[in-house]
């Protein structure tokens, strides 16, 4: 009986954490690349080259990568400062 109550409590806790995580994820946009639209300057033949090489997508991915690496280094510095990692 006590074991069933413990299992029920753990299951409710897991469901609550799942609902909380789902609510947090629902606040995020569907894709980080939807809001990033690079305006191509009016340069002759650039639209022809951009048809073959997706510059806007490459710039968006590079930007997301730089931001992710930046967050990693900032988190690493903070964790070292708090002495969580060496």
C-alpha positions as CSV (number, residue, x, y, z in Angstrom):
1,X,0.0,0.0,0.0
2,X,2.8,2.4,0.9
3,X,4.7,1.4,-2.1
4,X,1.8,2.2,-4.4
5,X,1.4,5.6,-2.8
6,X,5.1,6.3,-3.3
7,X,4.9,5.2,-7.0
8,X,1.8,7.4,-7.5
9,X,3.5,10.4,-5.9
10,X,6.5,9.9,-8.1
11,X,4.3,9.6,-11.2
12,X,2.4,12.7,-10.3
13,X,5.7,14.6,-9.8
14,X,7.0,13.4,-13.2
15,X,3.7,14.5,-14.9
16,X,4.0,17.9,-13.2
17,X,7.6,18.3,-14.4
18,X,6.6,17.3,-17.9
19,X,3.7,19.8,-17.9
20,X,6.0,22.5,-16.6
21,X,8.6,21.7,-19.3
22,X,6.0,21.7,-22.0
23,X,4.7,25.1,-20.8
24,X,8.2,26.4,-20.9
25,X,8.9,25.0,-24.4
26,X,5.6,26.4,-25.7
27,X,7.0,29.9,-25.0
28,X,9.8,29.4,-27.4
29,X,9.4,30.0,-31.1
30,X,9.0,27.1,-33.5
31,X,12.4,27.7,-35.1
32,X,15.1,30.2,-34.2
33,X,15.6,30.9,-37.9
34,X,12.1,32.1,-38.6
35,X,12.7,35.6,-37.2
36,X,16.1,36.0,-38.9
37,X,15.6,37.2,-42.3
38,X,18.7,38.7,-43.9
39,X,18.0,41.4,-46.5
40,X,20.2,40.9,-49.6
41,X,21.7,44.1,-50.9
42,X,20.9,44.8,-54.5
43,X,24.1,43.6,-56.1
44,X,24.1,42.4,-59.7
45,X,24.2,38.6,-60.1
46,X,23.9,38.1,-56.3
47,X,20.4,36.7,-56.6
48,X,21.7,34.2,-59.2
49,X,24.5,33.0,-56.9
50,X,22.2,33.0,-53.9
51,X,19.9,30.6,-55.9
52,X,22.8,28.0,-55.8
53,X,24.4,28.9,-52.5
54,X,21.9,29.6,-49.7
55,X,23.7,32.6,-48.1
56,X,20.9,33.6,-45.9
57,X,20.6,30.2,-44.3
58,X,24.4,29.9,-43.9
59,X,24.5,33.3,-42.1
60,X,21.6,32.3,-39.9
61,X,23.2,29.0,-38.9
62,X,26.6,30.8,-38.3
63,X,24.8,33.3,-36.1
64,X,23.0,30.6,-34.1
65,X,26.3,28.7,-33.7
66,X,28.2,31.8,-32.5
67,X,25.4,32.6,-30.0
68,X,25.4,29.0,-28.7
69,X,29.2,29.0,-28.3
70,X,29.0,32.4,-26.6
71,X,26.4,31.1,-24.1
72,X,28.7,28.1,-23.5
73,X,31.7,30.2,-22.7
74,X,29.7,32.6,-20.5
75,X,28.2,29.6,-18.6
76,X,31.7,28.1,-18.2
77,X,33.1,31.3,-16.8
78,X,30.2,31.6,-14.3
79,X,30.5,27.9,-13.2
80,X,34.3,28.4,-12.7
81,X,33.6,31.5,-10.7
82,X,31.2,29.7,-8.5
83,X,33.7,26.8,-8.4
84,X,31.3,24.2,-9.7
85,X,33.9,23.1,-12.3
86,X,37.6,23.4,-12.4
